[in-house]
Amino acid sequence: MNIRIAGTVNDSIVDGKGFRFTIFTQGCPHRCKGCHNPQTHDFSGGSIISCEELLCKIKSNPLLDGVTFSGGEPFCQAEALAELARKIHSIGGLDIVVYTGYTFEELVSGFDKNPDWKRLMEETDILIDGRFEESLKSYDIKFRGSTNQRYLDAKESLGQNMPVNAELPE
């Protein structure tokens, strides 16, 4: 299975807790004003890479604490990312953080039409949800760009069928 990406970062410290392999997906319907990654908006941009090639890169870095799916909009490629996340979890010891412009509530309400959204959510450990709002931009919040975005425990949120905040790491 393949993913259209804008790029990767092998050892990010700003896309979640610890050292992370970050995958910037290509294509985003939200096009938030002031977006940090506007080059990821075009659905035909970037390049195609196989999930296996990404998995090899991830496995080759023993210092990683986890993998982050950013964007673009990861839920636009939910099928491939859910499968990749499942394989990453099978390695053991790595968590999955997903940044999305959708809210938790929007994603859950779309599960019937987009079953792959549910599969990706089930493989997500931390969900950072909500569109970037330039008027709410803040440098004082960890791992988020604007104060409307939430840092959610995806599994607890799914279990309770409502957003459940995760504890932010120190």
N, CA and C atoms as a LAMMPS dump frame, in Angstrom:
ITEM: TIMESTEP
0
ITEM: NUMBER OF ATOMS
510
ITEM: BOX BOUNDS ff ff ff
-5.0000000000000000e+02 5.0000000000000000e+02
-5.0000000000000000e+02 5.0000000000000000e+02
-5.0000000000000000e+02 5.0000000000000000e+02
ITEM: ATOMS id mol type element x y z
1 1 1 N 0.844 -1.177 0
2 1 2 C 0 0 0
3 1 3 C 0.895 1.248 0
4 2 1 N 0.453 2.283 -0.683
5 2 2 C 1.247 3.508 -0.814
6 2 3 C 0.586 4.693 -0.122
7 3 1 N 1.415 5.687 0.189
8 3 2 C 0.958 6.934 0.799
9 3 3 C 1.577 8.085 0.012
10 4 1 N 0.793 9.116 -0.232
11 4 2 C 1.325 10.341 -0.846
12 4 3 C 1.772 11.245 0.296
13 5 1 N 3.077 11.56 0.308
14 5 2 C 3.634 12.362 1.397
15 5 3 C 4.284 13.645 0.869
16 6 1 N 4.365 14.617 1.753
17 6 2 C 5.122 15.84 1.475
18 6 3 C 6.564 15.645 1.919
19 7 1 N 6.758 14.761 2.912
20 7 2 C 8.097 14.491 3.416
21 7 3 C 8.053 13.808 4.771
22 8 1 N 9.237 13.561 5.308
23 8 2 C 9.364 12.943 6.625
24 8 3 C 10.459 13.661 7.405
25 9 1 N 10.396 13.508 8.716
26 9 2 C 11.457 13.971 9.609
27 9 3 C 11.844 12.77 10.456
28 10 1 N 13.122 12.436 10.482
29 10 2 C 13.572 11.215 11.157
30 10 3 C 13.608 11.308 12.674
31 11 1 N 13.789 12.497 13.223
32 11 2 C 13.928 12.592 14.68
33 11 3 C 13.38 13.919 15.211
34 12 1 N 12.084 14.099 15.044
35 12 2 C 11.414 15.312 15.489
36 12 3 C 11.236 15.302 17.01
37 13 1 N 11.326 16.479 17.616
38 13 2 C 11.02 16.609 19.048
39 13 3 C 9.859 17.582 19.261
40 14 1 N 9.217 18.024 18.183
41 14 2 C 8.121 18.985 18.303
42 14 3 C 6.761 18.42 17.88
43 15 1 N 6.709 17.173 17.468
44 15 2 C 5.468 16.579 16.962
45 15 3 C 4.902 15.508 17.89
46 16 1 N 5.159 15.661 19.179
47 16 2 C 4.705 14.696 20.168
48 16 3 C 5.828 14.389 21.138
49 17 1 N 5.508 13.555 22.11
50 17 2 C 6.447 13.225 23.186
51 17 3 C 7.654 12.444 22.675
52 18 1 N 8.839 12.864 23.079
53 18 2 C 10.067 12.129 22.786
54 18 3 C 10.554 12.329 21.364
55 19 1 N 11.413 11.404 20.942
56 19 2 C 11.926 11.417 19.564
57 19 3 C 10.92 10.714 18.667
58 20 1 N 10.562 11.391 17.568
59 20 2 C 9.5 10.87 16.723
60 20 3 C 9.905 10.861 15.252
61 21 1 N 9.425 9.873 14.55
62 21 2 C 9.491 9.848 13.094
63 21 3 C 8.184 10.481 12.638
64 22 1 N 8.261 11.595 11.934
65 22 2 C 7.054 12.312 11.513
66 22 3 C 6.858 12.182 10.015
67 23 1 N 5.65 11.795 9.653
68 23 2 C 5.257 11.674 8.253
69 23 3 C 4.283 12.805 7.952
70 24 1 N 4.655 13.663 7.005
71 24 2 C 3.778 14.751 6.57
72 24 3 C 3.023 14.277 5.341
73 25 1 N 1.74 14.003 5.515
74 25 2 C 0.931 13.541 4.396
75 25 3 C 0.672 14.693 3.435
76 26 1 N 0.421 14.346 2.194
77 26 2 C 0.157 15.342 1.15
78 26 3 C -1.332 15.373 0.86
79 27 1 N -1.898 16.571 0.83
80 27 2 C -3.307 16.761 0.522
81 27 3 C -4.091 17.157 1.754
82 28 1 N -4.79 18.301 1.659
83 28 2 C -5.58 18.765 2.793
84 28 3 C -6.769 19.579 2.304
85 29 1 N -7.981 19.199 2.732
86 29 2 C -9.165 19.945 2.331
87 29 3 C -9.41 21.193 3.178
88 30 1 N -8.76 21.314 4.322
89 30 2 C -9.061 22.389 5.27
90 30 3 C -8.476 23.738 4.86
91 31 1 N -7.242 23.725 4.375
92 31 2 C -6.558 24.94 3.915
93 31 3 C -6.684 26.086 4.932
94 32 1 N -6.313 25.799 6.158
95 32 2 C -6.423 26.779 7.237
96 32 3 C -5.56 28.008 6.96
97 33 1 N -6.122 29.176 7.19
98 33 2 C -5.373 30.417 7.035
99 33 3 C -4.22 30.414 8.037
100 34 1 N -3.008 30.682 7.545
101 34 2 C -1.834 30.7 8.414
102 34 3 C -1.244 29.329 8.671
103 35 1 N -1.666 28.334 7.92
104 35 2 C -1.174 26.952 8.089
105 35 3 C 0.353 26.915 8.078
106 36 1 N 0.917 26.106 8.959
107 36 2 C 2.37 25.939 9.067
108 36 3 C 2.931 25.157 7.874
109 37 1 N 2.096 24.35 7.216
110 37 2 C 2.536 23.488 6.118
111 37 3 C 1.678 23.688 4.856
112 38 1 N 1.586 24.905 4.318
113 38 2 C 0.705 25.115 3.16
114 38 3 C 1.116 24.313 1.924
115 39 1 N 2.374 23.925 1.842
116 39 2 C 2.835 23.135 0.699
117 39 3 C 2.207 21.742 0.68
118 40 1 N 1.553 21.344 1.755
119 40 2 C 0.925 20.023 1.826
120 40 3 C -0.528 20.025 1.369
121 41 1 N -1.083 21.165 1
122 41 2 C -2.501 21.253 0.656
123 41 3 C -2.851 20.555 -0.657
124 42 1 N -2.015 20.668 -1.664
125 42 2 C -2.285 20.135 -2.998
126 42 3 C -2.307 18.607 -2.976
127 43 1 N -3.436 18.032 -3.354
128 43 2 C -3.574 16.572 -3.337
129 43 3 C -2.729 15.87 -4.393
130 44 1 N -2.258 16.599 -5.388
131 44 2 C -1.434 15.964 -6.412
132 44 3 C 0.057 16.26 -6.221
133 45 1 N 0.405 16.972 -5.164
134 45 2 C 1.806 17.293 -4.897
135 45 3 C 2.524 16.161 -4.177
136 46 1 N 3.713 16.468 -3.703
137 46 2 C 4.48 15.492 -2.933
138 46 3 C 4.961 14.329 -3.757
139 47 1 N 5.155 13.207 -3.081
140 47 2 C 5.631 11.995 -3.747
141 47 3 C 4.957 10.774 -3.129
142 48 1 N 5.017 9.693 -3.85
143 48 2 C 4.411 8.43 -3.407
144 48 3 C 5.506 7.57 -2.788
145 49 1 N 5.178 6.965 -1.639
146 49 2 C 6.106 6.058 -0.977
147 49 3 C 5.302 4.874 -0.436
148 50 1 N 5.912 3.721 -0.408
149 50 2 C 5.199 2.547 0.097
150 50 3 C 5.24 2.53 1.625
151 51 1 N 4.221 1.93 2.186
152 51 2 C 4.181 1.76 3.645
153 51 3 C 5.377 0.931 4.111
154 52 1 N 5.771 -0.048 3.307
155 52 2 C 6.907 -0.892 3.683
156 52 3 C 8.203 -0.087 3.762
157 53 1 N 8.39 0.836 2.817
158 53 2 C 9.591 1.667 2.847
159 53 3 C 9.598 2.569 4.083
160 54 1 N 8.429 3.127 4.406
161 54 2 C 8.333 3.939 5.619
162 54 3 C 8.605 3.097 6.86
163 55 1 N 8.045 1.903 6.894
164 55 2 C 8.242 1.014 8.042
165 55 3 C 9.717 0.661 8.21
166 56 1 N 10.424 0.435 7.127
167 56 2 C 11.87 0.155 7.201
168 56 3 C 12.629 1.336 7.786
169 57 1 N 12.27 2.541 7.37
170 57 2 C 12.921 3.736 7.914
171 57 3 C 12.651 3.862 9.411
172 58 1 N 11.438 3.589 9.809
173 58 2 C 11.066 3.674 11.223
174 58 3 C 11.84 2.635 12.037
175 59 1 N 11.88 1.412 11.545
176 59 2 C 12.579 0.332 12.251
177 59 3 C 14.078 0.587 12.356
178 60 1 N 14.622 1.364 11.425
179 60 2 C 16.07 1.585 11.415
180 60 3 C 16.536 2.596 12.467
181 61 1 N 15.6 3.256 13.143
182 61 2 C 15.975 4.247 14.15
183 61 3 C 15.63 3.722 15.543
184 62 1 N 16.613 3.211 16.281
185 62 2 C 16.347 2.624 17.602
186 62 3 C 16.05 3.664 18.683
187 63 1 N 16.21 4.937 18.376
188 63 2 C 15.995 5.984 19.375
189 63 3 C 14.561 6.499 19.422
190 64 1 N 13.72 6.047 18.513
191 64 2 C 12.36 6.57 18.423
192 64 3 C 11.487 6.171 19.605
193 65 1 N 10.638 7.131 20.013
194 65 2 C 9.595 6.872 21.008
195 65 3 C 8.247 6.659 20.337
196 66 1 N 8.124 7.16 19.1
197 66 2 C 6.862 7.019 18.406
198 66 3 C 6.901 7.596 17.016
199 67 1 N 5.723 7.54 16.378
200 67 2 C 5.559 8.018 15.011
201 67 3 C 4.386 8.997 15.002
202 68 1 N 4.563 10.087 14.259
203 68 2 C 3.515 11.098 14.137
204 68 3 C 3.076 11.204 12.691
205 69 1 N 1.757 11.207 12.497
206 69 2 C 1.16 11.454 11.191
207 69 3 C 0.642 12.891 11.224
208 70 1 N 1.193 13.723 10.367
209 70 2 C 0.796 15.122 10.3
210 70 3 C 0.38 15.424 8.877
211 71 1 N 0.295 16.684 8.543
212 71 2 C -0.194 16.94 7.208
213 71 3 C 0.256 18.246 6.633
214 72 1 N -0.586 18.356 5.646
215 72 2 C -1.761 17.731 5.055
216 72 3 C -2.767 17.237 6.094
217 73 1 N -3.645 16.385 5.617
218 73 2 C -4.69 15.788 6.448
219 73 3 C -4.567 14.275 6.422
220 74 1 N -4.059 13.669 7.508
221 74 2 C -3.882 12.21 7.542
222 74 3 C -5.162 11.417 7.275
223 75 1 N -6.31 11.922 7.705
224 75 2 C -7.538 11.146 7.525
225 75 3 C -7.976 11.074 6.065
226 76 1 N -7.348 11.85 5.184
227 76 2 C -7.604 11.715 3.742
228 76 3 C -6.907 10.482 3.171
229 77 1 N -6.006 9.88 3.935
230 77 2 C -5.316 8.649 3.531
231 77 3 C -5.421 7.624 4.66
232 78 1 N -6.59 7.578 5.257
233 78 2 C -6.801 6.776 6.462
234 78 3 C -6.546 5.284 6.263
235 79 1 N -6.909 4.744 5.117
236 79 2 C -6.739 3.298 4.908
237 79 3 C -5.268 2.905 5.021
238 80 1 N -4.412 3.58 4.278
239 80 2 C -2.99 3.243 4.289
240 80 3 C -2.352 3.556 5.643
241 81 1 N -2.722 4.68 6.236
242 81 2 C -2.125 5.046 7.523
243 81 3 C -2.584 4.124 8.651
244 82 1 N -3.822 3.658 8.592
245 82 2 C -4.295 2.699 9.6
246 82 3 C -3.478 1.408 9.52
247 83 1 N -3.218 0.954 8.307
248 83 2 C -2.42 -0.264 8.124
249 83 3 C -0.979 -0.043 8.59
250 84 1 N -0.408 1.104 8.246
251 84 2 C 0.945 1.42 8.695
252 84 3 C 0.99 1.505 10.218
253 85 1 N 0.026 2.159 10.82
254 85 2 C -0.012 2.283 12.279
255 85 3 C -0.128 0.912 12.943
256 86 1 N -0.934 0.03 12.356
257 86 2 C -1.069 -1.326 12.908
258 86 3 C 0.281 -2.038 12.903
259 87 1 N 1.018 -1.902 11.811
260 87 2 C 2.338 -2.534 11.717
261 87 3 C 3.325 -1.895 12.696
262 88 1 N 3.251 -0.588 12.863
263 88 2 C 4.127 0.092 13.826
264 88 3 C 3.831 -0.39 15.239
265 89 1 N 2.56 -0.51 15.582
266 89 2 C 2.203 -1.015 16.912
267 89 3 C 2.69 -2.449 17.119
268 90 1 N 2.705 -3.238 16.044
269 90 2 C 3.145 -4.633 16.182
270 90 3 C 4.637 -4.735 16.48
271 91 1 N 5.397 -3.683 16.135
272 91 2 C 6.829 -3.646 16.482
273 91 3 C 6.978 -3.604 17.993
274 92 1 N 6.081 -2.846 18.626
275 92 2 C 6.115 -2.686 20.081
276 92 3 C 6.937 -1.489 20.496
277 93 1 N 6.456 -0.799 21.53
278 93 2 C 7.207 0.298 22.118
279 93 3 C 7.036 1.657 21.464
280 94 1 N 6.327 1.739 20.351
281 94 2 C 6.143 3.017 19.659
282 94 3 C 4.675 3.422 19.699
283 95 1 N 4.432 4.692 20.013
284 95 2 C 3.064 5.181 19.99
285 95 3 C 2.803 5.962 18.703
286 96 1 N 1.519 6.212 18.45
287 96 2 C 1.095 6.925 17.247
288 96 3 C 0.361 8.201 17.659
289 97 1 N 0.851 9.331 17.145
290 97 2 C 0.188 10.626 17.306
291 97 3 C -0.332 11.033 15.932
292 98 1 N -1.581 11.494 15.878
293 98 2 C -2.16 11.954 14.622
294 98 3 C -2.673 13.378 14.799
295 99 1 N -2.188 14.26 13.929
296 99 2 C -2.706 15.627 13.838
297 99 3 C -3.791 15.64 12.777
298 100 1 N -4.933 16.262 13.082
299 100 2 C -6.014 16.354 12.117
300 100 3 C -6.717 17.694 12.232
301 101 1 N -7.194 18.194 11.107
302 101 2 C -8.014 19.399 11.108
303 101 3 C -9.455 19.116 11.471
304 102 1 N -9.835 17.845 11.448
305 102 2 C -11.18 17.471 11.877
306 102 3 C -11.23 17.438 13.401
307 103 1 N -12.398 17.65 13.966
308 103 2 C -12.562 17.446 15.402
309 103 3 C -12.879 15.976 15.646
310 104 1 N -12.688 15.547 16.861
311 104 2 C -13.037 14.176 17.246
312 104 3 C -14.494 13.9 16.863
313 105 1 N -15.367 14.845 17.167
314 105 2 C -16.798 14.661 16.898
315 105 3 C -17.066 14.519 15.396
316 106 1 N -16.387 15.303 14.568
317 106 2 C -16.554 15.189 13.11
318 106 3 C -16.088 13.829 12.613
319 107 1 N -14.989 13.357 13.15
320 107 2 C -14.479 12.053 12.733
321 107 3 C -15.455 10.944 13.098
322 108 1 N -15.898 10.932 14.345
323 108 2 C -16.813 9.88 14.799
324 108 3 C -18.112 9.904 13.991
325 109 1 N -18.625 11.084 13.712
326 109 2 C -19.872 11.164 12.942
327 109 3 C -19.672 10.697 11.501
328 110 1 N -18.433 10.633 11.039
329 110 2 C -18.143 10.184 9.681
330 110 3 C -17.758 8.72 9.565
331 111 1 N -17.725 7.987 10.675
332 111 2 C -17.301 6.579 10.646
333 111 3 C -18.152 5.73 9.704
334 112 1 N -19.458 5.969 9.64
335 112 2 C -20.325 5.153 8.776
336 112 3 C -19.953 5.309 7.306
337 113 1 N -19.662 6.546 6.885
338 113 2 C -19.307 6.804 5.487
339 113 3 C -17.836 6.529 5.213
340 114 1 N -17.008 6.584 6.267
341 114 2 C -15.557 6.43 6.127
342 114 3 C -15.037 5.42 7.152
343 115 1 N -15.275 4.122 6.938
344 115 2 C -14.853 3.136 7.936
345 115 3 C -13.345 3.137 8.206
346 116 1 N -12.556 3.607 7.234
347 116 2 C -11.109 3.676 7.45
348 116 3 C -10.751 4.753 8.482
349 117 1 N -11.6 5.769 8.619
350 117 2 C -11.381 6.768 9.674
351 117 3 C -11.403 6.072 11.037
352 118 1 N -12.35 5.182 11.203
353 118 2 C -12.455 4.452 12.489
354 118 3 C -11.226 3.569 12.684
355 119 1 N -10.793 2.891 11.642
356 119 2 C -9.613 2.032 11.749
357 119 3 C -8.384 2.848 12.144
358 120 1 N -8.205 4.031 11.524
359 120 2 C -7.064 4.869 11.884
360 120 3 C -7.21 5.375 13.312
361 121 1 N -8.392 5.775 13.698
362 121 2 C -8.605 6.246 15.072
363 121 3 C -8.298 5.146 16.084
364 122 1 N -8.674 3.917 15.773
365 122 2 C -8.416 2.795 16.685
366 122 3 C -6.927 2.514 16.84
367 123 1 N -6.127 2.895 15.86
368 123 2 C -4.672 2.706 15.93
369 123 3 C -3.945 3.941 16.475
370 124 1 N -4.694 4.999 16.773
371 124 2 C -4.122 6.252 17.253
372 124 3 C -4.057 6.252 18.771
373 125 1 N -2.93 6.702 19.314
374 125 2 C -2.803 6.831 20.767
375 125 3 C -3.166 8.246 21.208
376 126 1 N -2.591 9.242 20.547
377 126 2 C -2.889 10.648 20.838
378 126 3 C -3.431 11.29 19.571
379 127 1 N -4.582 11.954 19.693
380 127 2 C -5.182 12.684 18.586
381 127 3 C -5.129 14.169 18.923
382 128 1 N -4.51 14.934 18.042
383 128 2 C -4.509 16.382 18.19
384 128 3 C -5.472 16.892 17.133
385 129 1 N -6.628 17.357 17.591
386 129 2 C -7.724 17.635 16.655
387 129 3 C -8.032 19.119 16.537
388 130 1 N -8.715 19.441 15.451
389 130 2 C -9.201 20.793 15.216
390 130 3 C -8.36 21.557 14.211
391 131 1 N -9.038 22.37 13.445
392 131 2 C -8.362 23.197 12.457
393 131 3 C -7.482 24.236 13.15
394 132 1 N -6.389 24.599 12.494
395 132 2 C -5.561 25.678 13.001
396 132 3 C -6.327 26.984 12.834
397 133 1 N -6.439 27.747 13.916
398 133 2 C -7.119 29.048 13.898
399 133 3 C -6.063 30.117 14.14
400 134 1 N -5.764 30.882 13.094
401 134 2 C -4.701 31.879 13.189
402 134 3 C -4.934 32.869 14.326
403 135 1 N -6.193 33.246 14.567
404 135 2 C -6.493 34.206 15.633
405 135 3 C -6.279 33.616 17.025
406 136 1 N -6.174 32.289 17.117
407 136 2 C -5.964 31.61 18.398
408 136 3 C -4.549 31.025 18.511
409 137 1 N -3.68 31.413 17.596
410 137 2 C -2.302 30.916 17.58
411 137 3 C -1.615 31.232 18.913
412 138 1 N -0.852 30.26 19.415
413 138 2 C -0.134 30.459 20.672
414 138 3 C 1.155 29.652 20.669
415 139 1 N 2.21 30.272 21.185
416 139 2 C 3.485 29.564 21.361
417 139 3 C 3.582 28.971 22.767
418 140 1 N 2.561 29.186 23.584
419 140 2 C 2.581 28.743 24.969
420 140 3 C 1.923 27.387 25.188
421 141 1 N 1.41 26.779 24.139
422 141 2 C 0.757 25.479 24.277
423 141 3 C 1.615 24.409 23.618
424 142 1 N 1.727 23.302 24.29
425 142 2 C 2.598 22.225 23.829
426 142 3 C 1.934 21.401 22.724
427 143 1 N 2.686 21.164 21.652
428 143 2 C 2.31 20.273 20.551
429 143 3 C 1.074 20.713 19.768
430 144 1 N 0.631 21.94 19.94
431 144 2 C -0.52 22.459 19.199
432 144 3 C -0.196 23.855 18.707
433 145 1 N -0.88 24.265 17.65
434 145 2 C -0.619 25.579 17.084
435 145 3 C -1.581 26.654 17.542
436 146 1 N -2.821 26.254 17.853
437 146 2 C -3.817 27.223 18.304
438 146 3 C -4.599 26.629 19.477
439 147 1 N -5.109 27.509 20.311
440 147 2 C -5.701 27.088 21.586
441 147 3 C -6.995 26.292 21.451
442 148 1 N -7.621 26.286 20.281
443 148 2 C -8.815 25.47 20.072
444 148 3 C -8.479 23.996 19.864
445 149 1 N -7.231 23.699 19.532
446 149 2 C -6.849 22.311 19.255
447 149 3 C -6.701 21.546 20.568
448 150 1 N -7.143 20.29 20.54
449 150 2 C -7.13 19.468 21.755
450 150 3 C -6.111 18.343 21.642
451 151 1 N -5.572 17.957 22.786
452 151 2 C -4.597 16.862 22.915
453 151 3 C -5.353 15.722 23.584
454 152 1 N -5.84 14.775 22.764
455 152 2 C -6.792 13.771 23.241
456 152 3 C -6.201 12.369 23.331
457 153 1 N -6.662 11.639 24.325
458 153 2 C -6.388 10.211 24.43
459 153 3 C -7.386 9.534 23.49
460 154 1 N -6.915 9.092 22.34
461 154 2 C -7.814 8.569 21.31
462 154 3 C -8.568 7.327 21.771
463 155 1 N -7.886 6.427 22.451
464 155 2 C -8.543 5.183 22.86
465 155 3 C -9.612 5.45 23.932
466 156 1 N -9.299 6.286 24.909
467 156 2 C -10.295 6.656 25.934
468 156 3 C -11.455 7.418 25.297
469 157 1 N -11.142 8.295 24.361
470 157 2 C -12.189 9.059 23.681
471 157 3 C -13.136 8.13 22.925
472 158 1 N -12.581 7.149 22.218
473 158 2 C -13.421 6.186 21.518
474 158 3 C -14.247 5.365 22.505
475 159 1 N -13.612 4.92 23.586
476 159 2 C -14.308 4.111 24.585
477 159 3 C -15.463 4.842 25.247
478 160 1 N -15.284 6.141 25.478
479 160 2 C -16.329 6.935 26.136
480 160 3 C -17.224 7.671 25.134
481 161 1 N -16.893 7.542 23.845
482 161 2 C -17.636 8.211 22.774
483 161 3 C -17.747 9.721 23.009
484 162 1 N -16.663 10.271 23.528
485 162 2 C -16.569 11.717 23.747
486 162 3 C -15.099 12.077 23.913
487 163 1 N -14.727 13.322 23.614
488 163 2 C -13.318 13.694 23.728
489 163 3 C -12.816 13.591 25.165
490 164 1 N -11.687 12.924 25.334
491 164 2 C -11.057 12.79 26.65
492 164 3 C -9.626 13.335 26.527
493 165 1 N -9.346 14.399 27.25
494 165 2 C -8.017 14.994 27.202
495 165 3 C -6.974 14.024 27.734
496 166 1 N -5.842 14.015 27.094
497 166 2 C -4.695 13.236 27.569
498 166 3 C -3.818 14.172 28.371
499 167 1 N -3.037 13.595 29.268
500 167 2 C -2.1 14.396 30.041
501 167 3 C -0.938 14.789 29.147
502 168 1 N -0.653 16.066 29.121
503 168 2 C 0.486 16.551 28.333
504 168 3 C 1.768 16.173 29.018
505 169 1 N 2.744 15.654 28.271
506 169 2 C 4.037 15.3 28.877
507 169 3 C 4.777 16.545 29.339
508 170 1 N 5.606 16.364 30.361
509 170 2 C 6.41 17.477 30.879
510 170 3 C 7.413 17.94 29.88
